[in-house]
């Protein structure tokens, strides 16, 4: 094994070796707009709240997002558009799949 692999005193990374945050692409902007429209989230304030709940930083426009933020925002939009689970009854009554007892 090469001992230089774990050398903590090695040269520091050069700026070109560090991954930079990539800005959002045009197709990702359109993807987010389509997802918001499909979920019925039309208010700009509501859209901003969804985005900022994922990025945990203020975002003034959709183009201020980073490419890495898109997946989180899309997942949050999808979660909001899913039908809510029934709250009546117990967790046993509201289970989605059959158990071995149901199969008897």
N, CA, C and O atoms as CSV, one atom per row, in Angstrom:
chain,resi,resn,atom,element,x,y,z
A,1,UNK,N,N,0.846,-1.179,0.000
A,1,UNK,CA,C,0.000,0.000,0.000
A,1,UNK,C,C,0.888,1.237,0.000
A,1,UNK,O,O,1.941,1.261,0.636
A,2,UNK,N,N,0.458,2.238,-0.704
A,2,UNK,CA,C,1.212,3.470,-0.836
A,2,UNK,C,C,0.951,4.346,0.387
A,2,UNK,O,O,-0.194,4.711,0.651
A,3,UNK,N,N,1.991,4.685,1.127
A,3,UNK,CA,C,1.839,5.508,2.330
A,3,UNK,C,C,1.484,6.952,2.001
A,3,UNK,O,O,0.967,7.669,2.858
A,4,UNK,N,N,1.748,7.380,0.792
A,4,UNK,CA,C,1.444,8.760,0.410
A,4,UNK,C,C,-0.056,9.003,0.283
A,4,UNK,O,O,-0.505,10.149,0.272
A,5,UNK,N,N,-0.826,7.925,0.187
A,5,UNK,CA,C,-2.266,8.064,0.048
A,5,UNK,C,C,-2.886,8.779,1.239
A,5,UNK,O,O,-3.823,9.563,1.082
A,6,UNK,N,N,-2.363,8.510,2.427
A,6,UNK,CA,C,-2.938,9.072,3.645
A,6,UNK,C,C,-2.053,10.153,4.266
A,6,UNK,O,O,-2.161,10.434,5.459
A,7,UNK,N,N,-1.203,10.741,3.484
A,7,UNK,CA,C,-0.294,11.763,3.975
A,7,UNK,C,C,-1.065,13.060,4.214
A,7,UNK,O,O,-1.546,13.690,3.273
A,8,UNK,N,N,-1.176,13.447,5.476
A,8,UNK,CA,C,-1.943,14.655,5.802
A,8,UNK,C,C,-1.164,15.926,5.514
A,8,UNK,O,O,-1.722,17.023,5.535
A,9,UNK,N,N,0.122,15.778,5.248
A,9,UNK,CA,C,0.935,16.951,4.958
A,9,UNK,C,C,1.178,17.114,3.457
A,9,UNK,O,O,2.094,17.828,3.048
A,10,UNK,N,N,0.368,16.460,2.651
A,10,UNK,CA,C,0.495,16.572,1.203
A,10,UNK,C,C,0.102,17.976,0.764
A,10,UNK,O,O,-0.454,18.746,1.547
A,11,UNK,N,N,0.388,18.300,-0.471
A,11,UNK,CA,C,0.049,19.616,-0.993
A,11,UNK,C,C,-1.459,19.842,-0.918
A,11,UNK,O,O,-2.231,18.913,-1.153
A,12,UNK,N,N,-1.890,21.067,-0.593
A,12,UNK,CA,C,-3.338,21.346,-0.561
A,12,UNK,C,C,-3.917,21.280,-1.971
A,12,UNK,O,O,-3.201,21.410,-2.964
A,13,UNK,N,N,-5.212,21.077,-2.031
A,13,UNK,CA,C,-5.889,21.013,-3.326
A,13,UNK,C,C,-5.814,22.354,-4.035
A,13,UNK,O,O,-5.890,23.410,-3.407
A,14,UNK,N,N,-5.666,22.299,-5.324
A,14,UNK,CA,C,-5.667,23.508,-6.145
A,14,UNK,C,C,-7.122,23.870,-6.446
A,14,UNK,O,O,-7.985,22.992,-6.428
A,15,UNK,N,N,-7.409,25.130,-6.719
A,15,UNK,CA,C,-8.804,25.534,-6.983
A,15,UNK,C,C,-9.479,24.725,-8.083
A,15,UNK,O,O,-10.678,24.466,-7.991
A,16,UNK,N,N,-8.753,24.317,-9.120
A,16,UNK,CA,C,-9.379,23.543,-10.191
A,16,UNK,C,C,-9.692,22.116,-9.762
A,16,UNK,O,O,-10.454,21.426,-10.440
A,17,UNK,N,N,-9.111,21.652,-8.633
A,17,UNK,CA,C,-9.380,20.304,-8.144
A,17,UNK,C,C,-10.620,20.240,-7.262
A,17,UNK,O,O,-11.137,19.151,-7.013
A,18,UNK,N,N,-11.100,21.366,-6.792
A,18,UNK,CA,C,-12.253,21.419,-5.893
A,18,UNK,C,C,-13.528,21.515,-6.728
A,18,UNK,O,O,-13.610,22.295,-7.677
A,19,UNK,N,N,-14.509,20.714,-6.359
A,19,UNK,CA,C,-15.785,20.773,-7.075
A,19,UNK,C,C,-16.489,22.086,-6.761
A,19,UNK,O,O,-16.609,22.478,-5.600
A,20,UNK,N,N,-16.938,22.738,-7.775
A,20,UNK,CA,C,-17.655,23.990,-7.606
A,20,UNK,C,C,-19.150,23.729,-7.656
A,20,UNK,O,O,-19.606,22.744,-8.238
A,21,UNK,N,N,-19.900,24.620,-7.041
A,21,UNK,CA,C,-21.347,24.529,-7.136
A,21,UNK,C,C,-21.760,24.947,-8.540
A,21,UNK,O,O,-21.417,26.033,-9.006
A,22,UNK,N,N,-22.490,24.083,-9.194
A,22,UNK,CA,C,-22.899,24.316,-10.573
A,22,UNK,C,C,-24.258,25.009,-10.582
A,22,UNK,O,O,-25.177,24.597,-9.874
A,23,UNK,N,N,-24.380,26.045,-11.375
A,23,UNK,CA,C,-25.652,26.767,-11.485
A,23,UNK,C,C,-26.701,25.885,-12.147
A,23,UNK,O,O,-26.386,24.935,-12.863
A,24,UNK,N,N,-27.949,26.227,-11.888
A,24,UNK,CA,C,-29.068,25.480,-12.445
A,24,UNK,C,C,-29.097,25.650,-13.960
A,24,UNK,O,O,-28.821,26.732,-14.477
A,25,UNK,N,N,-29.431,24.573,-14.663
A,25,UNK,CA,C,-29.526,24.612,-16.127
A,25,UNK,C,C,-30.949,25.011,-16.540
A,25,UNK,O,O,-31.883,24.942,-15.741
A,26,UNK,N,N,-31.089,25.420,-17.771
A,26,UNK,CA,C,-32.391,25.854,-18.295
A,26,UNK,C,C,-33.419,24.730,-18.265
A,26,UNK,O,O,-34.585,24.968,-17.951
A,27,UNK,N,N,-32.997,23.498,-18.591
A,27,UNK,CA,C,-33.947,22.381,-18.567
A,27,UNK,C,C,-34.396,22.060,-17.140
A,27,UNK,O,O,-35.515,21.590,-16.936
A,28,UNK,N,N,-33.534,22.309,-16.157
A,28,UNK,CA,C,-33.926,22.099,-14.765
A,28,UNK,C,C,-34.914,23.162,-14.308
A,28,UNK,O,O,-35.834,22.869,-13.544
A,29,UNK,N,N,-34.729,24.387,-14.768
A,29,UNK,CA,C,-35.680,25.469,-14.459
A,29,UNK,C,C,-37.057,25.080,-14.975
A,29,UNK,O,O,-38.053,25.199,-14.261
A,30,UNK,N,N,-37.109,24.614,-16.222
A,30,UNK,CA,C,-38.389,24.213,-16.810
A,30,UNK,C,C,-38.989,23.018,-16.069
A,30,UNK,O,O,-40.203,22.942,-15.879
A,31,UNK,N,N,-38.144,22.105,-15.661
A,31,UNK,CA,C,-38.616,20.930,-14.913
A,31,UNK,C,C,-39.267,21.365,-13.600
A,31,UNK,O,O,-40.319,20.843,-13.230
A,32,UNK,N,N,-38.658,22.307,-12.901
A,32,UNK,CA,C,-39.241,22.804,-11.653
A,32,UNK,C,C,-40.554,23.535,-11.907
A,32,UNK,O,O,-41.519,23.352,-11.166
A,33,UNK,N,N,-40.595,24.352,-12.939
A,33,UNK,CA,C,-41.831,25.077,-13.256
A,33,UNK,C,C,-42.963,24.111,-13.594
A,33,UNK,O,O,-44.104,24.305,-13.175
A,34,UNK,N,N,-42.639,23.077,-14.350
A,34,UNK,CA,C,-43.651,22.074,-14.700
A,34,UNK,C,C,-44.145,21.339,-13.459
A,34,UNK,O,O,-45.339,21.071,-13.327
A,35,UNK,N,N,-43.232,21.015,-12.553
A,35,UNK,CA,C,-43.609,20.301,-11.324
A,35,UNK,C,C,-44.490,21.176,-10.438
A,35,UNK,O,O,-45.471,20.693,-9.873
A,36,UNK,N,N,-44.153,22.450,-10.315
A,36,UNK,CA,C,-44.988,23.369,-9.529
A,36,UNK,C,C,-46.388,23.473,-10.140
A,36,UNK,O,O,-47.385,23.446,-9.419
A,37,UNK,N,N,-46.460,23.589,-11.456
A,37,UNK,CA,C,-47.753,23.707,-12.127
A,37,UNK,C,C,-48.573,22.436,-11.948
A,37,UNK,O,O,-49.775,22.511,-11.693
A,38,UNK,N,N,-47.943,21.270,-12.078
A,38,UNK,CA,C,-48.653,20.000,-11.925
A,38,UNK,C,C,-49.166,19.812,-10.499
A,38,UNK,O,O,-50.210,19.197,-10.284
A,39,UNK,N,N,-48.430,20.342,-9.534
A,39,UNK,CA,C,-48.839,20.220,-8.132
A,39,UNK,C,C,-49.841,21.302,-7.736
A,39,UNK,O,O,-50.368,21.282,-6.624
A,40,UNK,N,N,-50.106,22.242,-8.636
A,40,UNK,CA,C,-51.057,23.305,-8.334
A,40,UNK,C,C,-50.492,24.374,-7.417
A,40,UNK,O,O,-51.250,25.082,-6.754
A,41,UNK,N,N,-49.181,24.500,-7.370
A,41,UNK,CA,C,-48.533,25.525,-6.551
A,41,UNK,C,C,-48.259,26.710,-7.472
A,41,UNK,O,O,-47.257,26.737,-8.186
A,42,UNK,N,N,-49.170,27.694,-7.446
A,42,UNK,CA,C,-49.103,28.806,-8.381
A,42,UNK,C,C,-48.550,30.082,-7.759
A,42,UNK,O,O,-47.974,30.911,-8.463
A,43,UNK,N,N,-48.716,30.247,-6.466
A,43,UNK,CA,C,-48.280,31.458,-5.788
A,43,UNK,C,C,-46.748,31.504,-5.709
A,43,UNK,O,O,-46.103,30.522,-5.343
A,44,UNK,N,N,-46.187,32.659,-6.057
A,44,UNK,CA,C,-44.739,32.813,-5.987
A,44,UNK,C,C,-44.238,32.702,-4.548
A,44,UNK,O,O,-43.148,32.183,-4.307
A,45,UNK,N,N,-45.030,33.188,-3.598
A,45,UNK,CA,C,-44.641,33.091,-2.188
A,45,UNK,C,C,-44.604,31.626,-1.741
A,45,UNK,O,O,-43.706,31.211,-1.008
A,46,UNK,N,N,-45.584,30.861,-2.189
A,46,UNK,CA,C,-45.635,29.445,-1.832
A,46,UNK,C,C,-44.477,28.681,-2.489
A,46,UNK,O,O,-43.872,27.806,-1.870
A,47,UNK,N,N,-44.182,29.017,-3.731
A,47,UNK,CA,C,-43.053,28.381,-4.420
A,47,UNK,C,C,-41.742,28.706,-3.702
A,47,UNK,O,O,-40.902,27.831,-3.497
A,48,UNK,N,N,-41.581,29.965,-3.329
A,48,UNK,CA,C,-40.370,30.375,-2.613
A,48,UNK,C,C,-40.252,29.643,-1.283
A,48,UNK,O,O,-39.159,29.231,-0.896
A,49,UNK,N,N,-41.372,29.478,-0.582
A,49,UNK,CA,C,-41.346,28.763,0.695
A,49,UNK,C,C,-40.915,27.310,0.510
A,49,UNK,O,O,-40.144,26.782,1.311
A,50,UNK,N,N,-41.407,26.669,-0.537
A,50,UNK,CA,C,-41.018,25.283,-0.817
A,50,UNK,C,C,-39.530,25.216,-1.123
A,50,UNK,O,O,-38.824,24.358,-0.592
A,51,UNK,N,N,-39.052,26.111,-1.970
A,51,UNK,CA,C,-37.638,26.111,-2.355
A,51,UNK,C,C,-36.744,26.378,-1.149
A,51,UNK,O,O,-35.757,25.674,-0.932
A,52,UNK,N,N,-37.092,27.391,-0.369
A,52,UNK,CA,C,-36.253,27.742,0.772
A,52,UNK,C,C,-36.299,26.694,1.876
A,52,UNK,O,O,-35.368,26.601,2.676
A,53,UNK,N,N,-37.366,25.906,1.933
A,53,UNK,CA,C,-37.405,24.829,2.923
A,53,UNK,C,C,-36.427,23.718,2.553
A,53,UNK,O,O,-36.015,22.938,3.410
A,54,UNK,N,N,-36.062,23.650,1.288
A,54,UNK,CA,C,-35.087,22.647,0.835
A,54,UNK,C,C,-33.657,23.172,0.866
A,54,UNK,O,O,-32.730,22.442,1.216
A,55,UNK,N,N,-33.482,24.432,0.501
A,55,UNK,CA,C,-32.123,24.977,0.393
A,55,UNK,C,C,-31.615,25.542,1.714
A,55,UNK,O,O,-30.406,25.672,1.905
A,56,UNK,N,N,-32.507,25.873,2.612
A,56,UNK,CA,C,-32.189,26.460,3.914
A,56,UNK,C,C,-31.338,27.725,3.736
A,56,UNK,O,O,-30.413,27.989,4.504
A,57,UNK,N,N,-31.677,28.481,2.717
A,57,UNK,CA,C,-31.064,29.781,2.468
A,57,UNK,C,C,-32.063,30.606,1.662
A,57,UNK,O,O,-32.897,30.043,0.952
A,58,UNK,N,N,-31.991,31.912,1.761
A,58,UNK,CA,C,-32.918,32.730,0.989
A,58,UNK,C,C,-32.638,32.620,-0.513
A,58,UNK,O,O,-31.484,32.628,-0.941
A,59,UNK,N,N,-33.696,32.520,-1.293
A,59,UNK,CA,C,-33.591,32.431,-2.749
A,59,UNK,C,C,-34.564,33.449,-3.329
A,59,UNK,O,O,-35.772,33.357,-3.109
A,60,UNK,N,N,-34.037,34.417,-4.072
A,60,UNK,CA,C,-34.903,35.466,-4.597
A,60,UNK,C,C,-35.533,35.086,-5.939
A,60,UNK,O,O,-36.599,35.591,-6.291
A,61,UNK,N,N,-34.875,34.200,-6.683
A,61,UNK,CA,C,-35.402,33.767,-7.977
A,61,UNK,C,C,-35.009,32.322,-8.218
A,61,UNK,O,O,-34.031,31.832,-7.655
A,62,UNK,N,N,-35.776,31.645,-9.057
A,62,UNK,CA,C,-35.523,30.232,-9.325
A,62,UNK,C,C,-34.138,30.028,-9.964
A,62,UNK,O,O,-33.531,28.969,-9.807
A,63,UNK,N,N,-33.658,31.017,-10.664
A,63,UNK,CA,C,-32.345,30.920,-11.312
A,63,UNK,C,C,-31.193,31.064,-10.319
A,63,UNK,O,O,-30.037,30.858,-10.689
A,64,UNK,N,N,-31.486,31.412,-9.076
A,64,UNK,CA,C,-30.456,31.473,-8.035
A,64,UNK,C,C,-30.148,30.101,-7.450
A,64,UNK,O,O,-29.205,29.941,-6.674
A,65,UNK,N,N,-30.953,29.115,-7.831
A,65,UNK,CA,C,-30.724,27.760,-7.327
A,65,UNK,C,C,-29.468,27.160,-7.936
A,65,UNK,O,O,-28.986,27.597,-8.981
A,66,UNK,N,N,-28.960,26.157,-7.261
A,66,UNK,CA,C,-27.837,25.383,-7.776
A,66,UNK,C,C,-28.380,24.076,-8.343
A,66,UNK,O,O,-29.475,23.645,-7.982
A,67,UNK,N,N,-27.629,23.460,-9.212
A,67,UNK,CA,C,-28.070,22.206,-9.837
A,67,UNK,C,C,-28.339,21.137,-8.777
A,67,UNK,O,O,-29.246,20.320,-8.939
A,68,UNK,N,N,-27.563,21.138,-7.700
A,68,UNK,CA,C,-27.741,20.126,-6.662
A,68,UNK,C,C,-29.029,20.328,-5.860
A,68,UNK,O,O,-29.477,19.402,-5.183
A,69,UNK,N,N,-29.628,21.509,-5.922
A,69,UNK,CA,C,-30.865,21.794,-5.185
A,69,UNK,C,C,-32.098,21.237,-5.873
A,69,UNK,O,O,-33.118,21.011,-5.223
A,70,UNK,N,N,-32.021,21.012,-7.170
A,70,UNK,CA,C,-33.202,20.665,-7.958
A,70,UNK,C,C,-33.845,19.372,-7.476
A,70,UNK,O,O,-35.065,19.311,-7.322
A,71,UNK,N,N,-33.057,18.358,-7.239
A,71,UNK,CA,C,-33.609,17.070,-6.817
A,71,UNK,C,C,-34.356,17.194,-5.486
A,71,UNK,O,O,-35.423,16.603,-5.316
A,72,UNK,N,N,-33.803,17.953,-4.552
A,72,UNK,CA,C,-34.472,18.140,-3.260
A,72,UNK,C,C,-35.801,18.867,-3.414
A,72,UNK,O,O,-36.791,18.497,-2.783
A,73,UNK,N,N,-35.823,19.898,-4.252
A,73,UNK,CA,C,-37.052,20.667,-4.456
A,73,UNK,C,C,-38.105,19.806,-5.146
A,73,UNK,O,O,-39.277,19.837,-4.769
A,74,UNK,N,N,-37.696,19.042,-6.151
A,74,UNK,CA,C,-38.649,18.161,-6.837
A,74,UNK,C,C,-39.239,17.132,-5.883
A,74,UNK,O,O,-40.430,16.831,-5.957
A,75,UNK,N,N,-38.427,16.596,-4.995
A,75,UNK,CA,C,-38.921,15.620,-4.018
A,75,UNK,C,C,-39.925,16.270,-3.068
A,75,UNK,O,O,-40.937,15.660,-2.723
A,76,UNK,N,N,-39.650,17.504,-2.646
A,76,UNK,CA,C,-40.566,18.208,-1.735
A,76,UNK,C,C,-41.889,18.496,-2.431
A,76,UNK,O,O,-42.950,18.363,-1.822
A,77,UNK,N,N,-41.838,18.890,-3.702
A,77,UNK,CA,C,-43.066,19.143,-4.457
A,77,UNK,C,C,-43.876,17.859,-4.571
A,77,UNK,O,O,-45.095,17.873,-4.397
A,78,UNK,N,N,-43.210,16.762,-4.859
A,78,UNK,CA,C,-43.887,15.466,-4.979
A,78,UNK,C,C,-44.535,15.064,-3.659
A,78,UNK,O,O,-45.660,14.565,-3.646
A,79,UNK,N,N,-43.831,15.277,-2.551
A,79,UNK,CA,C,-44.392,14.949,-1.231
A,79,UNK,C,C,-45.651,15.763,-0.952
A,79,UNK,O,O,-46.617,15.247,-0.390
A,80,UNK,N,N,-45.639,17.030,-1.344
A,80,UNK,CA,C,-46.805,17.890,-1.105
A,80,UNK,C,C,-47.995,17.508,-1.954
A,80,UNK,O,O,-49.138,17.732,-1.554
A,81,UNK,N,N,-47.747,16.930,-3.132
A,81,UNK,CA,C,-48.854,16.592,-4.020
A,81,UNK,C,C,-49.422,15.203,-3.760
A,81,UNK,O,O,-50.466,14.853,-4.310
A,82,UNK,N,N,-48.748,14.402,-2.924
A,82,UNK,CA,C,-49.278,13.076,-2.589
A,82,UNK,C,C,-50.516,13.221,-1.722
A,82,UNK,O,O,-50.589,14.136,-0.902
A,83,UNK,N,N,-51.492,12.334,-1.886
A,83,UNK,CA,C,-52.676,12.408,-1.020
A,83,UNK,C,C,-52.285,12.107,0.419
A,83,UNK,O,O,-51.428,11.264,0.685
A,84,UNK,N,N,-52.923,12.805,1.328
A,84,UNK,CA,C,-52.610,12.575,2.738
A,84,UNK,C,C,-53.152,11.218,3.170
A,84,UNK,O,O,-54.184,10.753,2.686
A,85,UNK,N,N,-52.440,10.612,4.078
A,85,UNK,CA,C,-52.859,9.298,4.569
A,85,UNK,C,C,-54.009,9.473,5.554
A,85,UNK,O,O,-54.086,10.483,6.253
A,86,UNK,N,N,-54.891,8.500,5.606
A,86,UNK,CA,C,-56.024,8.619,6.530
A,86,UNK,C,C,-55.539,8.660,7.979
A,86,UNK,O,O,-54.593,7.969,8.357
A,87,UNK,N,N,-56.204,9.476,8.767
A,87,UNK,CA,C,-55.809,9.610,10.165
A,87,UNK,C,C,-56.810,8.953,11.104
A,87,UNK,O,O,-56.598,8.924,12.316
A,88,UNK,N,N,-57.893,8.429,10.557
A,88,UNK,CA,C,-58.863,7.776,11.424
A,88,UNK,C,C,-58.425,6.348,11.697
A,88,UNK,O,O,-57.745,5.734,10.875
A,89,UNK,N,N,-58.802,5.832,12.820
A,89,UNK,CA,C,-58.419,4.469,13.167
A,89,UNK,C,C,-57.003,4.423,13.727
A,89,UNK,O,O,-56.391,5.448,14.025
A,90,UNK,N,N,-56.515,3.220,13.857
A,90,UNK,CA,C,-55.179,3.031,14.417
A,90,UNK,C,C,-54.170,2.811,13.304
A,90,UNK,O,O,-54.544,2.696,12.137
A,91,UNK,N,N,-52.908,2.754,13.655
A,91,UNK,CA,C,-51.861,2.473,12.678
A,91,UNK,C,C,-52.076,1.080,12.076
A,91,UNK,O,O,-51.750,0.841,10.913
A,92,UNK,N,N,-52.621,0.177,12.871
A,92,UNK,CA,C,-52.902,-1.171,12.370
A,92,UNK,C,C,-53.982,-1.118,11.295
A,92,UNK,O,O,-53.873,-1.781,10.264
A,93,UNK,N,N,-55.028,-0.327,11.541
A,93,UNK,CA,C,-56.110,-0.201,10.568
A,93,UNK,C,C,-55.654,0.511,9.298
A,93,UNK,O,O,-56.172,0.225,8.218
A,94,UNK,N,N,-54.713,1.418,9.403
A,94,UNK,CA,C,-54.267,2.223,8.272
A,94,UNK,C,C,-53.076,1.640,7.516
A,94,UNK,O,O,-52.546,2.290,6.615
A,95,UNK,N,N,-52.651,0.445,7.862
A,95,UNK,CA,C,-51.496,-0.153,7.179
A,95,UNK,C,C,-51.851,-0.408,5.715
A,95,UNK,O,O,-53.014,-0.624,5.375
A,96,UNK,N,N,-50.845,-0.379,4.866
A,96,UNK,CA,C,-51.086,-0.491,3.429
A,96,UNK,C,C,-50.951,-1.910,2.905
A,96,UNK,O,O,-51.526,-2.235,1.867
A,97,UNK,N,N,-50.222,-2.742,3.580
A,97,UNK,CA,C,-50.006,-4.091,3.062
A,97,UNK,C,C,-50.521,-5.132,4.044
A,97,UNK,O,O,-50.641,-4.874,5.242
A,98,UNK,N,N,-50.818,-6.291,3.525
A,98,UNK,CA,C,-51.324,-7.373,4.360
A,98,UNK,C,C,-50.182,-7.971,5.188
A,98,UNK,O,O,-49.035,-8.038,4.747
A,99,UNK,N,N,-50.530,-8.392,6.378
A,99,UNK,CA,C,-49.580,-9.084,7.236
A,99,UNK,C,C,-49.903,-10.569,7.207
A,99,UNK,O,O,-50.861,-10.991,6.560
A,100,UNK,N,N,-49.119,-11.338,7.893
A,100,UNK,CA,C,-49.360,-12.784,7.913
A,100,UNK,C,C,-50.706,-13.084,8.581
A,100,UNK,O,O,-51.337,-14.096,8.276
A,101,UNK,N,N,-51.136,-12.226,9.474
A,101,UNK,CA,C,-52.426,-12.463,10.131
A,101,UNK,C,C,-53.570,-12.264,9.122
A,101,UNK,O,O,-54.549,-13.009,9.140
A,102,UNK,N,N,-53.445,-11.278,8.260
A,102,UNK,CA,C,-54.472,-11.032,7.235
A,102,UNK,C,C,-54.569,-12.203,6.254
A,102,UNK,O,O,-55.632,-12.452,5.685
A,103,UNK,N,N,-53.485,-12.902,6.062
A,103,UNK,CA,C,-53.451,-13.984,5.089
A,103,UNK,C,C,-53.998,-15.296,5.640
A,103,UNK,O,O,-54.144,-16.261,4.890
A,104,UNK,N,N,-54.301,-15.352,6.933
A,104,UNK,CA,C,-54.831,-16.602,7.533
A,104,UNK,C,C,-56.233,-16.871,7.072
A,104,UNK,O,O,-56.833,-17.869,7.471
